[in-house]
Amino acid sequence: MSSVETVTFQELNNDQRREKVNSDQRYASWYEAKLRAESYRGSLVWQEVKGEQYLVRSYYDASGNRRQKSEGRRSPETEKIKADWEQGRQEAVERLKSMREVMVRQAAINRAVRLGRVPLMGARVIRALDEAGLLGNGIRIVGTNAVYAYEAVAGVMVDPDITTTLDIDLLLDARLSLRIVTSDDVAEPALIGLLRKVDKSFERTSETFRAVNREGYVVDLIKPQRNPPWQNERVQVGCVEDDLTAVPIDGLAWHESAPPFEAIAIDEKGGPVRIVASDPRVFAAYKLWLSGQPDRDPTKRRRDAAQARAVAQIVGRYLQHLPFEANDLRMLPRDLFDAAKPLFETNEAKDANSF
């Protein structure tokens, strides 16, 4: 048996498991309906050119720029194209409306069976990133909020003493070219604009990587520390003057190089939220490393160690398709890999206890 302290979890009961499955399935249906409705962005209208009518399609390209394309002169064929498009758009709108109503009902059920975990402000920030096309495409969720993704897949709940948080860390992959998909209610393509869409009181602090709202909720934009340090590039998501600028932090290169881990968690009001984090094995190893940094606040070091144990044992006990093997985790230094390995050794015969 491992000498590592055993972490206890609260497993979902039968009602919770059933509704978690229902939530996942209904979220998938809602997301499909959303994508279909978004495919009809733009317009398909008749335009007159030199006395002739042409069917013109307006749409947005991959860069977010509005484009126009002629579908041809007015004829029975182009009239059918327009009629089919309008019918398809109407059906997509009605389907999305129906699925939204389903999701509202499911959220009420999720609240009733106490499935909600993700703090509401964090969930709203994550959804804004997802809506803007950044989540999983240049930005990952790291830090405490990532634990909600790991426990959601495992079907357990971690002791709230190590998951309660009033902040969220956004890992920026500076190797990628990021583009915000803007909407009419976001004035500028910038991260601070997305945060103000969530809560208009968000302001960048004197530490330019951080934004805080009037309730004290903190959003940090972070990136890996390059070696040597002078290779660090100044990176903003948007181009406005007060946008956040990512700060380099040691150890995040392991997260940056790790496989992504995606899950559907449930927020405090019962709504599903898609989280894209890093591989939980890398999360646990990083947290173990962080807990040993002498310049880190002692209280945070103890919390880091507790999170490392919890996530490692989630993997060892429930996510056995993710073995702690060197071939999968070559982004970790060998000494860290060896130090973290005992965390993943768990007594398989022992039942999970409730906290």
Steps between C-alpha positions, in 0.01 A plus 500: 500500500618848422618718788330799338207631703175360360250760382129441553237592243125525494378291210188610315189315614263328257284810445803718445659256257179478300461876476868551418457265203181684400679833528787383280264368234279807500800730495629316192160544331488868595855555372417334169190722468711805583757418230225445245338834584838674477555352155220730381679816614492760228231535236381383160330782312419624151710787373443691176800552273452678164133415489552132592431338838765276652488283810782619728622316807661702781711302747796521736834347405750331731645839595160636603475730198170534319506371142253483214455236233260491207295182464387600149234687308141470615349179367289207623821338625621799701147564632502141632841558660363804683179324606691197632744724686222698668317183599820350638576813698150507649524134599843559657372797702200301626717201588743717697213667686357160589836372624549812713173424674614142556825624652315733738292206626809282531680769702211503749526122536878525546450750781246272665741205506790727604724446200622860483872544560664769286479850657259707296739782412765255385244316289390825337859593415564155352182519289603843369835356392321208334259730319793706373672191362796521740432209734718213388630716214780686671362521853463221756366502852770426758509527876218403733220530243655218299421260786130532414573349158684202647235422760218539245645225281571278801150543642621618840516814709821616662503645850386864453778616733747453214280620213339817634647793309437865416729510199569333168828447316501512120801339335589673174681297236711772342607261223155533342339787314187583697190659352193607693169433331323827575131562547292815486517552878880488520640831381863393452663162432678487836505278806408788728196559276388140548537533876296821499231320305482259795520777762542863401691573822809305390806725484865431431716556806847653523621143446414494133440124487212527748139620494276534805129574532323689777443176694872424504489218246841473334587395144868442424645456151815291522746334264808277527832649599741464209858392547700719481259760647579766239320284246172593668280685256243761604164346416149643511190326371351823365638834391328751730716707731372353828489135392670239714862409430603144585760459774765224471503237777734206555365149441218594265686365198401156627134601483549660160647177357254266674205343317174692550234361732139595430199446724148627561469617859197651674493851644340612826167571327489163328616610156757295307833663421763363264848510652821443304788439738832316481554129554426427870827307538693813408278710728581276798873495426509879458312554826742266679792702363330827597445375855876462536595852393649672807399852391130407475256595779485208749119491496498476121768231511283281724203553269718416197605174663140411583388568143790293363397203716131536415544521123762223494267269686208591274718384211625188677157394623254618234688599184697184446522565126761761598788299650791693645755392241813675380418462131181704545659762721825589332433871555576447873859508629611151604554594864149644522353194329671275756390717792135508384465132417422385859201738506327287236540173688169425667347198669256381233315281748414791725158655448477878466370658819284806533655809652 
